[in-house]
Amino acid sequence: MTLLSRTADNLFWIARYVERAENLARILDAAYRLSSLPTAYGGQTTEWESAVATAGCANAFAQAYPKLTPKAVVEYLAFSSDNPSSIRQCIETARASARAERTALTPEMWDAINGSYLEMQTWATRRVTLADLPRFIAFVKEASLRFDGSAQRTMLRNDAFWFERLGLFVERADNTARILDVKYHVLLPDHALVGGGLDYYQWAAILRSVSALTSYRWVYRSGVKPWLVADLLILKEAMPRSLANCYGSLSFYLDEISNAYGRQGPSQRLARAMHARLRNARIEAIFQDGLHEFVQNFLEENNRLGAAIAEQYLI
């Protein structure tokens, strides 16, 4: 069982780009929901600024647009051809890589990504307004679910599937960490009190953006509290988008690859070490040491894992 490194690399990045497109849609969804809150819950907030910051392209956006407006944010994150990580570019890049690796994909996977690409072209030619945004977000989420579902249901459980899963979970972990960090440091205005009405609705919107509000209520059976939201999205392995779940999955699939290839390396050790840290961590200690510092360290380690996977298998 040996997969060409080029094929493994393409599968890894197809999954990353599809997941990134969905993550950007969820970021826009959170910003849209927050911008729709009554001004009584805090007045002017920074939800659209936070969307750009969460996407990690604040500097590039500032160079492209003289003024930060909702329309400009939607254009840049969703449709701009100048933004290599816009939803449109993510879907187009994923489809180009999928086309190059047709023989490594099942027909259902190709139909999912190609159909999403064609529908994206239709959206890109329209003048999408804020009123259209919920339908566009629903399309992107559904496109990702179709591709992910087709992979889960139709791929052989071999190295092609494992590399595709690695790309998905590296990207998902990065996004969850960024959402937490930006909410904690950017979204809440300086004059707003933590624990106040605005804070509550912002955290609830963040949970909705990662499809976790219902899960939060099942686990904690209480009102939305920042430290419990962080606990769910960082440490609860049962939560599909949590950091702990992502690293449990990364460790599992890297072990599957190492068993199939008969050797281990830095990527297995890095994934196991982070998974162990997350399993042994306590949210009280994370907040005491600083959530921002924890997340920044995690993002560096996650990038290091991505580089280790590339060096070990994809180059």
C-alpha distance (Angstrom), angle and dihedral (degrees) to the residues before:
residue distance angle dihedral
M1 . . .
T2 3.80 . .
L3 3.78 125.9 .
L4 3.79 121.1 -159.9
S5 3.82 109.3 -107.5
R6 3.81 89.6 -127.4
T7 3.80 90.9 55.6
A8 3.80 92.3 45.5
D9 3.81 89.8 49.5
N10 3.80 92.5 50.3
L11 3.80 92.7 48.5
F12 3.81 90.6 47.9
W13 3.80 92.0 51.9
I14 3.80 96.5 40.6
A15 3.80 87.7 60.4
R16 3.81 92.3 44.2
Y17 3.80 93.3 51.7
V18 3.81 94.5 45.9
E19 3.80 90.0 48.9
R20 3.81 90.9 45.6
A21 3.81 91.1 53.1
E22 3.81 89.8 53.0
N23 3.80 91.5 45.8
L24 3.80 91.5 52.7
A25 3.80 89.5 50.0
R26 3.80 89.1 52.5
I27 3.82 90.9 49.3
L28 3.81 90.2 52.4
D29 3.81 89.5 46.1
A30 3.82 91.0 55.2
A31 3.81 92.0 47.7
Y32 3.80 91.6 48.3
R33 3.81 92.7 49.4
L34 3.79 92.5 47.7
S35 3.78 93.2 47.1
S36 3.80 88.3 54.9
L37 3.81 93.6 58.4
P38 3.82 116.0 113.5
T39 3.79 113.0 -98.1
A40 3.80 87.6 -120.8
Y41 3.80 86.8 77.6
G42 3.75 93.4 63.3
G43 3.76 112.8 -44.0
Q44 3.80 117.2 -130.0
T45 3.78 110.8 18.8
T46 3.80 135.0 174.6
E47 3.79 100.7 -115.2
W48 3.82 95.8 130.8
E49 3.79 91.8 44.6
S50 3.80 88.2 51.2
A51 3.82 90.5 51.9
V52 3.81 90.9 58.4
A53 3.81 91.7 43.8
T54 3.81 92.8 49.3
A55 3.79 90.1 51.4
G56 3.81 88.3 54.9
C57 3.80 95.9 -125.3
A58 3.81 105.0 102.3
N59 3.83 94.4 125.5
A60 3.80 94.4 46.3
F61 3.80 90.9 47.3
A62 3.82 91.6 51.2
Q63 3.79 89.9 53.9
A64 3.81 92.5 49.6
Y65 3.80 99.6 43.6
P66 3.81 127.0 38.0
K67 3.81 92.5 -154.1
L68 3.78 132.4 34.7
T69 3.81 108.5 -126.8
P70 3.82 131.4 155.2
K71 3.80 90.4 -111.0
A72 3.81 92.3 51.5
V73 3.81 92.4 48.0
V74 3.81 92.4 50.6
E75 3.79 91.4 46.7
Y76 3.81 93.8 49.5
L77 3.80 98.8 42.5
A78 3.78 97.1 38.6
F79 3.80 110.7 29.8
S80 3.81 114.3 7.7
S81 3.78 115.1 123.7
D82 3.81 87.7 -161.0
N83 3.80 90.9 63.3
P84 3.84 107.9 74.6
S85 3.80 89.8 -160.2
S86 3.81 99.2 47.9
I87 3.79 115.7 125.3
R88 3.79 90.3 -108.8
Q89 3.81 93.1 50.8
C90 3.80 92.0 45.3
I91 3.80 92.5 54.1
E92 3.80 92.7 43.7
T93 3.81 93.0 48.5
A94 3.80 91.9 46.6
R95 3.79 90.9 49.8
A96 3.83 92.2 48.8
S97 3.81 90.6 52.4
A98 3.81 90.8 44.9
R99 3.79 90.2 52.2
A100 3.81 89.4 53.2
E101 3.81 90.1 51.6
R102 3.79 101.6 40.1
T103 3.81 91.6 136.7
A104 3.83 91.2 56.2
L105 3.81 93.0 52.7
T106 3.77 129.0 70.6
P107 3.83 116.4 -119.0
E108 3.81 89.3 -109.1
M109 3.81 91.7 56.0
W110 3.79 92.1 49.4
D111 3.82 92.0 47.7
A112 3.81 89.8 50.9
I113 3.80 96.5 51.0
N114 3.81 95.4 38.1
G115 3.80 92.3 48.1
S116 3.80 90.3 50.3
Y117 3.80 90.3 50.0
L118 3.81 92.2 52.4
E119 3.80 92.8 47.5
M120 3.80 90.2 47.1
Q121 3.81 89.3 57.7
T122 3.79 88.7 57.0
W123 3.81 91.9 51.2
A124 3.81 91.8 46.4
T125 3.80 92.7 57.5
R126 3.82 92.5 53.4
R127 3.78 128.0 81.6
V128 3.80 97.4 -116.5
T129 3.79 112.3 -155.1
L130 3.80 127.9 -164.9
A131 3.79 87.5 -99.9
D132 3.84 88.6 59.2
L133 3.81 93.4 47.7
P134 3.83 98.7 90.7
R135 3.82 91.4 54.5
F136 3.80 91.4 47.4
I137 3.82 91.4 48.9
A138 3.81 89.9 49.8
F139 3.83 89.6 52.5
V140 3.82 92.7 52.4
K141 3.80 93.6 46.8
E142 3.80 90.5 48.3
A143 3.81 91.3 48.2
S144 3.79 90.6 54.7
L145 3.80 92.4 46.0
R146 3.81 91.1 50.9
F147 3.79 92.4 52.1
D148 3.80 94.3 43.2
G149 3.79 92.2 45.7
S150 3.80 92.9 49.4
A151 3.82 90.2 50.8
Q152 3.80 91.8 48.9
R153 3.78 94.4 47.2
T154 3.81 103.1 38.3
M155 3.83 112.0 27.4
L156 3.78 122.8 96.6
R157 3.80 112.1 -115.5
N158 3.78 94.0 -111.6
D159 3.80 137.3 110.7
A160 3.82 93.3 -67.5
F161 3.81 90.4 58.5
W162 3.81 92.6 43.2
F163 3.81 94.2 53.6
E164 3.80 90.6 47.4
R165 3.83 89.0 53.0
L166 3.81 92.0 48.6
G167 3.80 91.0 57.6
L168 3.78 91.9 49.1
F169 3.81 95.8 51.2
V170 3.82 96.7 42.4
E171 3.81 88.6 53.8
R172 3.81 94.5 42.9
A173 3.80 92.8 51.0
D174 3.80 91.0 51.0
N175 3.78 92.5 51.5
T176 3.81 96.5 46.9
A177 3.80 90.6 50.9
R178 3.80 92.4 48.9
I179 3.81 93.0 49.6
L180 3.80 90.5 53.1
D181 3.78 94.3 46.5
V182 3.77 97.3 47.4
K183 3.80 93.2 46.5
Y184 3.77 91.2 52.4
H185 3.80 96.4 47.8
V186 3.79 110.1 22.0
L187 3.77 113.6 23.5
L188 3.80 101.9 59.1
P189 3.83 110.3 72.7
D190 3.79 117.8 -123.5
H191 3.80 93.0 -112.6
A192 3.82 94.4 50.8
L193 3.78 119.2 97.2
V194 3.78 118.9 -125.8
G195 3.78 105.3 -115.6
G196 3.80 93.0 28.1
G197 3.78 127.7 122.2
L198 3.80 95.5 -86.7
D199 3.79 91.9 47.8
Y200 3.81 91.0 52.2
Y201 3.79 94.7 51.4
Q202 3.79 92.7 44.6
W203 3.80 93.0 53.7
A204 3.82 89.9 45.7
A205 3.81 89.1 52.1
I206 3.81 90.3 50.2
L207 3.80 89.8 52.4
R208 3.81 90.2 50.1
S209 3.81 90.4 49.0
V210 3.81 90.2 60.7
S211 3.83 94.1 37.7
A212 3.80 90.7 -113.0
L213 3.82 106.7 117.4
T214 3.79 94.7 95.5
S215 3.81 91.1 43.9
Y216 3.81 89.4 50.8
R217 3.80 90.8 55.2
W218 3.80 91.6 47.5
V219 3.82 92.9 51.1
Y220 3.81 102.8 38.6
R221 3.81 105.3 20.1
S222 3.81 90.7 -154.5
G223 3.78 141.7 93.8
V224 3.79 119.8 -67.4
K225 3.82 109.6 -78.1
P226 3.83 122.7 178.0
W227 3.81 95.7 -130.7
L228 3.80 91.7 49.7
V229 3.81 91.4 48.8
A230 3.80 88.4 52.2
D231 3.81 90.5 46.9
L232 3.81 90.7 53.3
L233 3.80 95.6 46.3
I234 3.80 96.4 41.5
L235 3.80 110.5 30.7
K236 3.83 110.3 19.1
E237 3.79 105.7 97.6
A238 3.81 91.0 -169.9
M239 3.83 89.1 65.1
P240 3.85 107.6 89.7
R241 3.81 95.3 -143.8
S242 3.79 98.3 40.9
L243 3.78 120.8 116.7
A244 3.80 90.0 -120.6
N245 3.81 92.0 53.6
C246 3.81 92.0 47.4
Y247 3.80 92.0 51.8
G248 3.77 93.5 43.6
S249 3.80 87.0 55.9
L250 3.81 93.4 43.4
S251 3.80 91.1 51.6
F252 3.81 91.0 48.3
Y253 3.81 96.2 50.1
L254 3.80 93.8 42.3
D255 3.81 88.6 52.5
E256 3.80 89.7 50.2
I257 3.81 89.5 53.1
S258 3.80 93.0 46.4
N259 3.82 91.5 49.5
A260 3.80 91.4 49.5
Y261 3.81 93.9 46.9
G262 3.81 95.3 39.0
R263 3.80 97.3 -125.8
Q264 3.78 141.6 77.6
G265 3.78 132.5 -150.1
P266 3.82 147.1 168.6
S267 3.81 95.2 -52.0
Q268 3.81 93.1 59.5
R269 3.81 91.4 47.8
L270 3.82 93.6 47.6
A271 3.82 93.4 48.5
R272 3.81 93.1 47.2
A273 3.81 92.4 47.6
M274 3.81 93.3 51.4
H275 3.80 92.1 44.2
A276 3.80 90.0 52.5
R277 3.81 91.3 48.8
L278 3.79 91.4 52.0
R279 3.80 93.7 46.3
N280 3.81 91.7 51.3
A281 3.82 97.6 40.7
R282 3.79 125.5 104.4
I283 3.79 122.2 -149.4
E284 3.83 91.7 -133.9
A285 3.80 90.2 59.4
I286 3.80 92.0 46.0
F287 3.81 91.9 53.8
Q288 3.78 91.7 43.5
D289 3.81 91.9 54.2
G290 3.82 91.9 39.9
L291 3.80 129.9 -84.8
H292 3.80 91.7 -135.8
E293 3.80 91.9 53.0
F294 3.80 91.3 47.5
V295 3.79 92.6 50.4
Q296 3.80 94.1 45.9
N297 3.79 90.2 51.6
F298 3.79 90.3 47.5
L299 3.82 92.5 51.2
E300 3.81 90.3 51.7
E301 3.81 91.1 49.3
N302 3.81 91.4 46.6
N303 3.81 90.7 52.0
R304 3.80 88.6 47.8
L305 3.80 89.9 53.9
G306 3.80 91.6 49.8
A307 3.82 89.9 51.6
A308 3.82 91.1 47.1
I309 3.82 91.6 51.9
A310 3.79 89.7 49.7
E311 3.81 94.0 48.5
Q312 3.79 94.2 43.7
Y313 3.80 99.0 44.6
L314 3.79 116.8 0.2
I315 3.80 106.8 52.6
